[in-house]
């Protein structure tokens, strides 16, 4: 916490000084009471009574003012610390790798960045200050009580021992329940978020009761944990209330005996009891404050888990955007951190600027993983990916992602205007013009935005759920195009489009792909036709590279992958029209030649047979 406290150190120092001053006022009032009783009251000094009474009232008023100042100082400082940690935590989430986000539930992250930080802020603004002041007050007041009349002071001191034992006894169990409750709250938040985002699926299957039962089960677990925690806290508080009250009874009994025998003055006894009563709240509140301390420690540990997560993908030293766009994959291999299986292995291919390569393969062959590696959403496990001859790990992430733009099959749109979603890939230093936005919209055939209530300024709902799948894909495609990359990766971006819209988009995309290096993840022949070459991925390895016609003619696995596509025949005809006609003409010529050869041979045989018959007839006629 120290680095976050330092910017507010002046306020914290002023707050601590103010808190100590208010503590001095709190301790001074019983001592002034003793002075009043043993002085003006005992000697019937009216002038002295007014003087000390006015001073006591002044000390009381000063204590109230000091409390107000302390609260004002601490609130601004702690809210500033909370805001600073939250910003750093959010920034940390942005740079953590996709592997981290794949392991963590979004509700758990939300719980940490909101609930846990609020717990820490409450502890710093209230619990930490009072814990410090109360411990100091208990120490100082106990020392004063011992100085006033040590036998009664010893009684108070001895009562602190069972309090300490009680704290140590319940501390571990309360900490465990606090952590469990915070984790369960994260699970509940995850369920609520997923249910809200997946409401369309839930309703379409009529599973409202099912998800409600799951939510009820999780909420019941949280409820039981919270009740258990309150039960532990209640026993904790009960003991911390009983012990000071029993101590007070003993002090009253022994104090009355001591005052009756002249061992202490009446003013000393009243001051002793008053100061003893001033210890009841600090001692009793120790349970609450220590519980809050444990909750804040647990919250801090949960937040530290995010800060301590390794940043596997770091900036390279070169902050210069590649200009050419020549893409090379050199013996690339990849496996997920928690897996021993290779998702990709020995992948080698080169794509020249202005060339488009289609990635074709069965489900699970590694197409989308390979597409994600190019923009370093994941880092290669072995081998290299180069742009313009430079390893992409040597580039800064900003430079790389200015050069590479990706449009995903299942795009994410944010709760902001259409224009803001489209320009997400452009930096503030290079804002997109209206002409560029409209050109990207035209290329992606996303003209439906003109029919929205406020056009490009229309705010779309969370995840873009108010739009169809095809509309979201077209906006995602326009966003990638508008980023003006040197390498454009299309991860099956046209899968949700109807055939007519797809044809329009493909025609416009061909013009865009002529000026960039294109990687197209394709599952349909129509998408494959966008590419100059095709790479066939099998079991994480590129086994064949060639044109669509070449692979269709020579690779049975490739034909099988596209066999279920109704557009295969049309695509093959478009790609193989020349070769097909040549083969047909060759077959016709060969047939005609074979026919003619057969005819000539037949006529020759007939001529030979006729000559043989003539020879026999001549021989027969000879004498």
C-alpha positions in Angstrom: 0.0 0.0 0.0 2.9 2.3 0.6 3.4 3.5 -3.0 -0.3 4.4 -3.2 -0.2 6.3 0.2 2.9 8.4 -0.7 1.1 10.8 -3.1 -1.3 11.7 -0.2 1.4 11.7 2.6 0.7 15.3 3.5 -3.0 14.5 4.2 -2.1 11.3 6.0 0.4 13.0 8.2 -2.1 15.8 9.0 -4.8 13.2 9.6 -2.6 11.3 12.1 -1.6 14.5 13.9 -5.3 15.5 14.1 -6.3 12.0 15.4 -3.6 12.1 18.1 -4.8 15.6 19.1 -8.3 14.3 19.4 -7.1 11.4 21.5 -5.3 13.8 23.8 -8.6 15.7 24.2 -10.4 12.4 24.9 -7.9 11.4 27.7 -7.8 15.0 29.0 -11.5 15.3 29.8 -11.5 12.6 32.7 -8.3 14.2 34.1 -10.0 17.6 34.1 -13.0 16.0 35.8 -10.7 14.8 38.5 -9.3 18.3 38.9 -12.7 19.8 39.1 -13.9 17.4 41.8 -10.8 17.4 43.9 -10.3 21.2 43.5 -13.2 23.7 43.1 -16.0 21.2 44.1 -14.1 20.0 47.2 -13.0 23.5 48.2 -16.3 25.2 47.0 -14.3 27.5 44.7 -17.0 28.8 42.4 -14.6 30.9 40.3 -12.3 27.9 39.8 -15.3 25.8 39.0 -16.3 28.2 36.2 -12.7 28.4 34.9 -12.1 24.6 34.8 -15.7 24.0 33.5 -15.1 26.4 30.6 -11.8 24.7 29.9 -13.4 21.3 29.9 -16.1 22.5 27.5 -13.4 24.0 25.2 -11.6 20.7 25.2 -14.9 18.8 24.3 -15.6 21.3 21.5 -12.0 21.0 20.2 -12.4 17.2 20.2 -15.5 17.4 18.0 -13.8 19.8 15.6 -10.8 17.6 15.4 -13.0 14.5 14.6 -14.6 16.4 11.7 -11.2 17.5 10.3 -9.8 14.0 10.6 -12.8 12.5 8.7 -12.5 15.1 6.0 -8.8 14.5 5.5 -9.0 10.7 5.6 -12.0 10.5 3.2 -10.3 12.4 0.4 -7.0 10.5 0.9 -8.5 7.0 1.0 -10.8 7.6 -2.0 -7.8 8.8 -3.9 -5.9 5.7 -3.0 -8.9 3.5 -4.0 -9.2 5.2 -7.4 -5.4 4.9 -8.0 -5.4 1.2 -7.2 -8.5 0.6 -9.3 -6.9 2.4 -12.3 -3.7 0.3 -12.0 -5.7 -2.9 -11.5 -7.7 -2.1 -14.7 -4.5 -1.3 -16.6 -3.1 -4.6 -15.3 -6.0 -6.5 -16.6 -5.5 -5.0 -20.1 -1.9 -6.2 -20.3 -2.3 -9.6 -18.9 -2.3 -12.4 -21.5 -5.3 -14.1 -23.0 -4.2 -17.3 -21.1 -4.9 -15.4 -17.8 -8.3 -14.3 -18.9 -9.1 -17.8 -20.1 -8.5 -19.1 -16.6 -10.4 -16.4 -14.6 -14.1 -15.8 -14.4 -15.2 -12.3 -15.3 -17.3 -12.1 -12.1 -14.2 -12.9 -10.0 -12.3 -10.0 -11.7 -15.3 -7.7 -11.2 -15.6 -8.7 -7.5 -11.9 -7.8 -7.0 -11.9 -4.5 -8.8 -15.1 -3.3 -7.1 -16.0 -5.1 -3.8 -12.5 -5.9 -2.6 -11.2 -2.4 -3.3 -14.1 -1.0 -1.4 -13.3 -3.2 1.5 -9.7 -1.9 1.6 -10.9 1.7 1.3 -13.3 1.3 4.3 -10.5 -0.3 6.3 -8.1 2.6 5.5 -10.6 5.3 6.2 -12.1 3.8 9.3 -10.6 0.5 10.5 -6.9 1.4 10.3 -7.2 4.7 12.0 -9.4 3.4 14.8 -7.3 0.3 15.3 -4.2 2.5 15.7 -6.0 5.0 18.0 -7.8 2.4 20.1 -4.6 0.4 20.7 -2.8 3.7 21.6 -5.7 4.7 23.8 -5.8 1.4 25.6 -2.0 1.6 26.2 -2.0 5.2 27.4 -5.1 5.0 29.5 -4.0 1.7 31.1 -0.7 3.4 32.0 -2.5 6.4 33.5 -4.8 4.1 35.5 -1.8 2.3 36.9 -0.3 5.6 37.9 -3.6 6.8 39.5 -4.1 3.7 41.7 -2.1 0.6 40.7 -4.3 -2.1 42.4 -7.3 -1.1 40.2 -4.9 -0.5 37.2 -3.7 -4.2 37.6 -7.3 -5.4 37.4 -7.8 -3.5 34.1 -4.4 -4.8 32.8 -5.3 -8.4 33.7 -8.6 -8.1 31.8 -6.7 -7.5 28.6 -5.3 -11.1 28.7 -8.6 -12.9 28.0 -9.3 -10.4 25.3 -6.1 -11.3 23.5 -6.8 -15.0 23.8 -10.3 -14.5 22.4 -8.9 -12.5 19.4 -6.4 -15.2 18.6 -9.0 -18.0 19.0 -11.5 -16.6 16.5 -9.1 -14.8 14.1 -8.2 -17.8 11.9 -11.8 -19.1 11.5 -13.1 -15.6 10.7 -10.3 -15.1 8.1 -11.2 -18.4 6.4 -14.9 -17.6 6.2 -14.2 -14.1 5.0 -12.1 -15.4 2.0 -14.8 -18.0 1.3 -17.5 -15.4 1.3 -15.6 -13.1 -1.0 -14.9 -16.0 -3.5 -18.6 -17.0 -3.4 -19.6 -13.4 -4.1 -17.4 -13.5 -7.1 -19.2 -16.7 -8.3 -22.6 -15.1 -7.9 -21.4 -12.0 -9.8 -20.2 -14.3 -12.6 -23.5 -16.1 -12.8 -25.5 -12.8 -12.9 -23.3 -11.5 -15.7 -23.4 -14.7 -17.8 -27.2 -14.9 -17.3 -27.7 -11.3 -18.4 -25.5 -11.8 -21.5 -27.0 -15.2 -22.3 -30.6 -14.3 -21.6 -31.6 -14.9 -25.3 -30.3 -18.5 -25.1 -31.9 -19.1 -21.7 -35.3 -17.9 -23.0 -35.1 -19.7 -26.3 -34.6 -23.1 -24.4 -37.1 -22.2 -21.7 -34.5 -22.7 -19.0 -35.3 -19.8 -16.7 -36.1 -22.2 -13.8 -32.9 -24.1 -14.3 -30.6 -21.0 -14.2 -32.7 -19.6 -11.3 -32.1 -22.9 -9.3 -28.3 -22.6 -10.0 -28.3 -19.0 -8.9 -30.4 -19.9 -5.8 -27.9 -22.7 -4.9 -24.9 -20.3 -5.2 -26.7 -17.6 -3.3 -27.7 -20.1 -0.6 -24.0 -21.1 -0.2 -23.0 -17.5 0.1 -25.8 -16.9 2.6 -24.7 -19.9 4.8 -21.1 -18.7 4.8 -22.2 -15.2 5.7 -24.3 -16.5 8.6 -21.4 -18.6 9.8 -19.2 -15.6 9.7 -21.7 -13.5 11.6 -22.0 -16.4 14.2 -18.2 -16.3 14.7 -18.3 -12.6 14.9 -21.2 -12.6 17.4 -19.4 -15.0 19.8 -16.3 -12.8 19.3 -18.3 -9.7 20.2 -20.1 -11.3 23.1 -16.8 -12.2 24.9 -15.4 -8.7 24.1 -18.5 -7.1 25.7 -18.6 -9.4 28.7 -15.0 -9.1 29.7 -14.9 -5.2 29.9 -18.2 -5.2 31.8 -17.0 -7.7 34.3 -13.9 -5.6 34.7 -16.0 -2.5 35.3 -18.0 -4.3 38.0 -14.7 -5.3 39.8 -13.3 -1.8 39.5 -16.5 -0.3 41.0 -16.4 -2.7 43.9 -12.7 -2.3 44.7 -12.9 1.5 44.0 -15.7 2.0 46.4 -13.8 0.1 49.1 -10.6 2.1 48.4 -12.5 5.5 48.5 -14.3 4.5 51.7 -11.0 3.8 53.4 -9.3 6.9 52.1 -6.9 5.1 49.7 -8.1 7.3 46.8 -9.9 10.6 46.6 -13.4 10.9 45.2 -12.1 12.8 42.2 -9.5 10.1 41.5 -12.2 7.4 41.7 -14.6 9.3 39.3 -11.7 10.0 36.9 -10.6 6.3 37.1 -14.2 5.1 36.4 -14.6 7.6 33.6 -11.3 6.6 32.0 -12.2 3.0 32.5 -15.5 3.6 30.7 -13.6 5.3 27.9 -11.8 1.9 27.4 -15.1 0.0 26.9 -15.5 1.1 23.3 -11.9 0.7 22.2 -11.7 -2.8 23.8 -15.1 -3.9 22.5 -14.5 -2.5 19.0 -11.3 -4.6 18.7 -13.4 -7.5 17.5 -15.0 -5.5 14.8 -11.8 -3.7 13.8 -9.8 -7.0 13.7 -12.6 -8.6 11.7 -12.4 -5.7 9.3 -8.6 -6.0 9.2 -8.8 -9.7 8.3 -11.3 -8.9 5.5 -9.1 -6.2 4.1 -6.1 -8.6 4.3 -8.1 -11.2 2.4 -9.2 -8.5 -0.1 -5.6 -7.3 -0.5 -4.4 -10.9 -1.2 -7.1 -11.4 -3.8 -6.1 -8.2 -5.6 -2.4 -9.1 -5.2 -3.2 -12.3 -7.1 -3.9 -10.2 -10.2 -0.9 -7.9 -9.7 1.3 -10.9 -9.2 0.1 -12.7 -12.3 3.0 -12.9 -14.8 2.9 -10.6 -17.8 4.0 -13.2 -20.4 3.7 -10.9 -23.4 5.9 -7.8 -23.0 6.9 -4.9 -25.2 9.8 -5.2 -27.6 12.4 -2.5 -27.9 11.4 -1.4 -31.4 8.5 1.2 -31.5 8.4 1.5 -35.3 5.4 0.3 -37.3 6.4 -2.1 -40.1 5.7 -0.6 -43.6 6.1 -3.5 -45.9 4.0 -6.2 -44.4 5.9 -9.3 -45.5 4.8 -12.1 -43.1 6.9 -15.1 -42.3 6.1 -18.0 -40.0 9.3 -19.9 -39.3 8.9 -23.4 -37.7 6.2 -22.0 -35.4 4.9 -24.1 -32.5 2.4 -23.3 -29.8 0.9 -25.0 -26.8 -1.3 -23.5 -24.1 0.4 -22.9 -20.7 -1.7 -25.5 -18.9 -1.5 -28.2 -21.6 1.2 -30.6 -22.8 -0.4 -31.0 -26.2 0.8 -28.9 -29.1 -1.9 -26.8 -30.8 0.6 -25.9 -33.6 3.9 -27.5 -34.6 6.4 -26.9 -37.4 4.3 -24.3 -39.2 6.4 -22.6 -41.9 4.9 -20.3 -44.6 5.6 -16.9 -46.1 3.0 -14.4 -47.3 4.2 -11.5 -49.5 2.8 -7.9 -49.3 -0.4 -7.8 -51.4 -0.8 -11.5 -51.2 -3.6 -13.3 -49.4 -3.3 -16.7 -47.7 -6.3 -18.8 -46.7 -6.1 -21.1 -43.8 -8.3 -24.2 -44.2 -8.6 -27.1 -41.8 -11.0 -29.1 -39.8 -12.3 -28.0 -36.4 -9.5 -27.9 -33.8 -6.7 -27.9 -36.4 -5.3 -24.6 -35.0 -6.6 -22.0 -37.5 -7.8 -19.5 -35.0 -4.8 -20.1 -32.7 -2.5 -19.3 -35.6 -4.5 -16.2 -36.4 -4.2 -15.1 -32.8 -0.4 -15.5 -32.8 0.1 -12.9 -35.5 -1.1 -10.1 -33.3 0.5 -11.6 -30.2 -2.7 -12.4 -28.3 -0.6 -15.4 -27.5 3.2 -15.8 -27.9 4.7 -18.6 -29.9 6.2 -21.4 -27.8 8.9 -22.1 -30.4 9.9 -20.7 -33.8 9.4 -17.1 -35.0 6.8 -14.9 -36.6 8.4 -12.1 -38.6 7.1 -9.0 -40.3 9.4 -7.4 -42.7 12.2 -9.7 -41.5 11.8 -8.6 -37.8 10.6 -10.9 -35.1 7.3 -9.5 -33.8 8.5 -10.0 -30.2 11.1 -7.3 -30.9 8.3 -4.8 -31.8 6.4 -2.9 -29.2 2.9 -4.0 -28.8 1.6 -0.6 -30.0 3.7 -0.9 -33.2 2.7 -4.5 -33.8 -1.0 -3.8 -33.3 -0.9 -0.8 -35.5 0.4 -3.1 -38.2 -1.9 -6.0 -37.6 -5.7 -5.8 -37.3 -8.0 -8.8 -36.7 -11.7 -9.3 -37.4 -13.1 -12.2 -35.4 -15.8 -14.6 -36.2 -17.7 -13.8 -32.9 -17.0 -10.1 -32.6 -17.3 -8.0 -29.4 -19.0 -4.6 -29.7 -19.1 -2.2 -26.8 -21.8 -0.1 -25.2 -21.0 3.0 -27.1 -21.9 4.6 -30.5 -21.4 2.8 -33.8 -18.7 5.4 -34.8 -16.8 4.8 -31.5 -16.9 1.1 -32.1 -15.7 1.5 -35.7 -12.8 3.8 -34.8 -11.6 1.7 -31.9 -8.5 0.7 -33.9 -7.4 4.2 -34.6 -5.3 6.2 -32.1 -6.0 9.7 -31.0 -3.0 10.9 -32.9 -4.4 9.5 -36.2 -8.2 9.9 -36.0 -10.4 8.5 -38.8 -12.1 11.0 -41.1 -15.7 10.7 -42.0 -14.7 9.7 -45.6 -12.6 6.8 -44.2 -15.5 5.7 -42.0 -18.0 5.7 -44.8 -15.5 3.9 -47.1 -15.0 1.1 -44.5 -18.8 0.9 -44.0 -19.2 0.5 -47.8 -16.5 -2.2 -48.0 -18.2 -4.2 -45.2 -21.7 -3.6 -46.7 -22.7 -2.2 -43.4 -25.1 0.3 -44.8 -27.7 -0.7 -42.2 -26.1 1.8 -39.9 -27.7 4.6 -41.9 -31.1 3.2 -40.9 -30.4 3.3 -37.2 -32.2 6.0 -35.2 -29.1 8.3 -35.0 -27.0 6.8 -37.7 -23.3 6.4 -36.8 -24.0 8.1 -33.4 -26.5 5.5 -32.4 -25.5 3.8 -29.1 -25.6 0.1 -29.5 -26.3 -2.2 -26.5 -23.9 -4.3 -24.5 -22.1 -6.8 -26.7 -24.1 -5.4 -29.7 -26.9 -7.8 -28.8 -29.4 -5.5 -30.5 -27.8 -6.3 -33.8 -27.9 -9.6 -35.8 -24.8 -11.8 -36.0 -24.2 -10.7 -39.6 -24.4 -7.1 -38.7 -22.0 -7.5 -35.8 -19.5 -9.3 -38.2 -19.8 -6.5 -40.7 -19.1 -3.8 -38.1 -16.1 -5.9 -36.9 -14.8 -6.2 -40.5 -15.3 -2.4 -41.0 -13.4 -1.7 -37.7 -10.5 -3.9 -38.9 -10.3 -2.2 -42.3 -10.6 1.3 -40.7 -7.5 0.5 -38.6 -5.5 0.7 -41.9 -3.2 -2.2 -41.1 -0.3 -3.7 -43.1 -1.5 -7.2 -42.2 -5.2 -8.0 -42.1 -6.4 -11.1 -40.4 -10.0 -12.3 -41.0 -10.9 -15.1 -38.7 -13.9 -16.6 -40.6 -15.4 -13.1 -40.5 -18.1 -13.7 -43.1 -19.6 -16.9 -41.6 -22.8 -15.2 -40.5 -23.6 -13.4 -43.8 -26.1 -14.5 -46.4 -24.8 -15.4 -49.8 -25.9 -12.2 -51.5 -24.3 -9.9 -48.8 -21.3 -12.2 -48.7 -20.8 -11.7 -52.5 -21.0 -7.9 -52.2 -18.5 -7.9 -49.2 -16.1 -10.3 -51.0 -16.1 -8.1 -54.1 -15.1 -5.0 -52.0 -12.7 -7.1 -49.9 -10.7 -8.1 -53.0 -9.8 -4.5 -53.6 -8.8 -4.0 -49.9 -6.7 -7.2 -49.8 -4.7 -6.1 -52.9 -3.0 -3.5 -50.7 -2.3 -5.5 -47.6 -1.0 -8.9 -46.5 -4.1 -11.0 -45.9 -4.6 -14.0 -43.7 -8.1 -15.5 -44.1 -9.4 -18.3 -41.9 -11.9 -20.0 -44.2 -14.4 -22.8 -44.0 -16.3 -22.1 -47.2 -15.1 -22.2 -50.8 -16.5 -18.7 -51.4 -14.1 -17.3 -48.7 -11.2 -19.4 -50.0 -11.7 -17.7 -53.4 -10.5 -14.4 -51.8 -7.0 -15.9 -51.4 -4.1 -16.2 -53.8 -2.9 -19.3 -52.0 -4.3 -21.8 -49.6 -2.6 -23.5 -46.6 -4.1 -26.8 -45.4 -3.8 -27.2 -41.6 -3.9 -30.8 -40.3 -3.3 -31.6 -36.6 -1.6 -28.3 -36.1 0.8 -28.5 -39.0 0.6 -27.0 -42.5 0.7 -30.1 -44.8 0.0 -28.5 -48.2 0.3 -25.0 -49.7 -1.0 -24.1 -53.2 -3.8 -22.5 -55.1 -7.4 -23.6 -54.6 -7.3 -25.4 -57.9 -4.1 -27.3 -57.2 -5.2 -28.5 -53.8 -8.7 -29.4 -55.1 -7.1 -31.4 -57.8 -4.4 -33.2 -55.8 -5.3 -33.3 -52.1 -8.3 -35.5 -51.2 -8.4 -34.1 -47.6 -8.9 -30.6 -49.0 -11.7 -31.8 -51.2 -13.3 -33.6 -48.3 -13.2 -30.4 -46.1 -15.0 -28.4 -48.7 -17.2 -31.3 -50.0 -20.2 -30.2 -47.8 -20.0 -26.7 -49.2 -22.6 -26.1 -51.9 -20.4 -23.6 -53.5 -17.6 -26.0 -54.1 -18.6 -26.8 -57.6 -19.1 -23.2 -58.5 -15.8 -22.2 -56.9 -14.0 -25.1 -58.7 -15.5 -24.0 -62.0 -14.4 -20.4 -61.5 -10.9 -21.5 -60.6 -10.6 -24.5 -62.9 -12.4 -23.2 -66.0 -9.3 -23.0 -68.1 -7.8 -26.3 -66.9 -11.1 -28.0 -67.2 -11.7 -26.9 -70.7 -8.2 -27.9 -71.7 -8.7 -31.3 -70.1 -12.0 -31.8 -71.9 -10.5 -30.7 -75.2 -7.5 -33.0 -74.7 -9.9 -35.9 -74.0 -11.9 -35.1 -77.1 -8.7 -34.8 -79.3 -7.4 -38.1 -77.8 -10.7 -39.7 -78.4 -10.9 -38.6 -82.0 -7.2 -39.6 -82.5 -7.9 -43.0 -81.0 -11.0 -43.3 -83.2 -9.2 -42.4 -86.3 -6.3 -44.7 -85.5 -8.8 -47.5 -84.9 -10.5 -46.8 -88.2 -7.2 -46.7 -90.2 -6.0 -49.9 -88.5 -9.4 -51.5 -89.3 -9.2 -50.5 -92.9 -5.6 -51.7 -93.2 -6.6 -55.0 -91.7 -9.5 -55.2 -94.2 -7.1 -54.4 -97.1 -4.7 -57.1 -95.9 -7.4 -59.6 -95.5 -8.7 -58.8 -99.0 -5.2 -59.2 -100.4 -4.9 -62.5 -98.7 -8.2 -63.7 -100.2 -7.1 -62.5 -103.6 -3.8 -64.4 -103.3 -5.6 -67.6 -102.3 -7.9 -67.3 -105.3 -4.9 -66.8 -107.6 -3.2 -69.8 -106.2 -6.3 -71.9 -106.5 -6.7 -71.0 -110.2 -3.2 -72.1 -111.0 -2.9 -75.5 -112.8 
